[in-house]
Amino acid sequence: MSYECFGAGQKVSQVVYKGKDWREDNRMAEELFSVFPVVQQLHEMLFYLKQAIELEEAKDFKLEIQALYDLTYTLTIKAPEEILALDIEAHRNKINPMFIEVSDIYRSQYRKKGKGSGTKKKRVDYIGANFANVDMKGHELRGTFLIAANLTNSDLRRADFIGADLRDADLSGANLAGALFLTQSQIQSAKGDKTTVLPDYVERPQHWGS
């Protein structure tokens, strides 16, 4: 089991509902459980935007990214009825082009190299695929299904993992240094070992062993 709320749970309970106990009010509980998934999606966007802001390669876009971050944050602290009225897909479409642009720049040193390095994906279904020992530096794995894929000893440095499904993927010995838009829940759902190299902002899962 792997799930990540990106801090949305605390935001909803402590900020949006100001610490009120939903267990004492059934109507409030029903509304709160509808508000939470919207705020969770906004917090996930904030996670990606924060990472984008901190990239040296995206320094020319820092002000634009910060503006999108501030706008997104503002949406998370609105009244419950305003949050429920949000067009979350429209907001996602507003910030998604920035994620793509930042990703392209961040991965450019590998994308422009020879065959097998950083080529754009031609499909999204890689369920059970064998990528053992493959050079995948700078690959765009955006939204791909890598369920149960064999990625042992693969080179995944600076690969873009936004929205990728890594459930049961084997990352043993893989190098994910500098991987972009990778979440803790994605790593928690995968398999790995002590030789797997992870980016600094992701913790090694306990179930991988020491």
Order of alpha helices (4+ residues) and beta strands (2+ residues): alpha-alpha-alpha-alpha-alpha
